[in-house]
Amino acid sequence: MITFNKNYFGFTILIFSIEILIALYVADRFIRPYLGDVLVAILIYCFLKSFLKLPVLTVAITVLAFSFTIEFLQFLNIVEKLGLEKSKIARTVIGTSFSWIDLLTYTIGIAIVSIIEKYWHKKQMIENSK
């Protein structure tokens, strides 16, 4: 179950770098709020797959459940309730504002992962059968 997959880890580093660039240099109304959330779901997925040899669906559902949980904690104003409203790290990692659209962006991110994984596995099966 525990493993190290350099491909997923490479994607993790790449997507994390893109997320940092978005956070530092993009202040628009689409890329940062929406594409950033799509990418964060993919980032978490790749990070988990870097170290855990689990089925795609298991990791995808876990990431989606985790993302939804964080979003609902935002709905409950968890950062303020924990007294962390002055912590920039807590505000950035946990977030401070609930949005139904964020749930959709996380779902889109996991859908993208699922489609890519299905294509990737199908391609590998074809190559292995030759």
Secondary structure, DSSP 8 states (H G I E B T S, - for coil): -B---HHHHHHHHHHHHHHHHHHHH--SSSIIIIIHHHHHHHHHHHHHHHHB---HHHHHHHHHHHHHHHHHHHHTTHHHHTT-TT-HHHHHHT-S---HHHHHHHHHHHHHHHHHHHHHHHHHHHHHT-
